[in-house]
Amino acid sequence: MADILIVGAGYAGMMAATGLDRISEPFTLVNNHEYHYFTTLLHEAAGGRGEPMKYTVPIRNMLRKPTSRFVQDEIVRLDRARRVAVGKAGEYPYEWLVVALGWVPEYFGIPGLAEHSLVLRNIDTAIQIRRHIESQFEAYKNDGDSTHLRIVVGGAGLTGIELVGELVDWIPELCVRYGIDRTAVEIQNIEAMPTILPQVSPELREVAARTLTEKGARLRTNTKIVKVEAGEVHVEGDDPVRAGTIIWTGGVRAHPLLSEAGFTVDRRGRAKVDAYLRSVDDDHVFVGGDTAWVEDEQGKPLPPTAQLATQMGHCIAENVSSAVHGHPLKVFRPSLKGTLASLGREVGVGNIGRFPVKGFLAGLAKEATKVKYFWELGGLRLTAEKTGEIVHLT
Ligand code: NAD
């Protein structure tokens, strides 16, 4: 029996695993948590919208067949010569490997940033952000230092803007809980480029900026973070900002295990793959999600999004099974369905296909993308369970 090993249970890894599970193709999936989490919804978990563990699903519950095996372990090295993935708790040999290890924060070498900022990376860090902000409100009640009530979010890409949207809707609740005036709290978003949300049209950026500003956020573009110290953000050409909470959403890069294992990688550490999502360095290795360097027909690298990771996972499930049985492989054809950014609990901006959407319609469309994903991952049962828990239609 050929051994298929999948490392990483993000969007690409889970779709590869559930695809193989469906056709009873034997495989082992190794992941550091026993659950899969919804990365695209981490801002909701961090911003007090729902109980954080609701944004997870136990991996074992998603795998039904006796041919599917799950092991909880953290992979620390890929030994390509021996065809073994080395974990903290054991070694996992493979004949066919699927690498879907996701991303790590990109700090661009900015001094102090990694040490003194929080990141929205997984459920643990979402909980950390949520608790940290609550603890700052408590600290303010004790010592009256207004610095505790300033929150800086570095970066105005989709992650930064969705998080700011969530925070501006959560802060009024916290103010009531702690008996603090809303105007005493400041949320500053700091972006190096001239605009927020480069992914959407200038008109929608304007809508997003207006929505967030009206809800009390301060958006600072053309402002580059150059250094961070404990509780202090230094920006180019302006005074430093003292803040009780500093969150970095300024960029991502692929998990370092790929470059460490000698795969051909791009400047963000993603491993180059061929048209079938096989590594260009090893045709027994498939790479998916944020760890894959895939180019579109014009040779432009695809962005690291959940939408594409999900599509890659489906394709890899088919291709790795075909490879095992000596059948022809399928070319990966990405289909970009649009981009949606939530701006808090009800509204959003984005585009569906070529059509721009904003306000409640965009908010609803965003909720619909959740349902679509639950259906793809776990069918009716998961959709019924999670829709009740974390889909908001009001
Ligand atoms: P990003 O790289 O897209 O955005 C980071 C932002 O931080 C950029 O605008 C950048 O100019 C800014 N920045 C970088 N260095 C800075 C500095 N020193 N000072 C101030 N600003 C600085 O990162 P992201 O938002 O985490 O997104 C990562 C990927 O995930 C993207 O491909 C994105 O499309 C995807 N994503 C999609 C969704 C969605 O579809 N709703 C949500 C989140 C993330």
Residues whose N, C-alpha, C, O or C-beta is under 5 A from the ligand:
A	BS01	NAD	G154 G155 A156 G157 L158 T159 G160 I190 E191 A192 M193 T223 K224 I225 T249 G250 G251 V252 P303 P304 T305 L340 A341
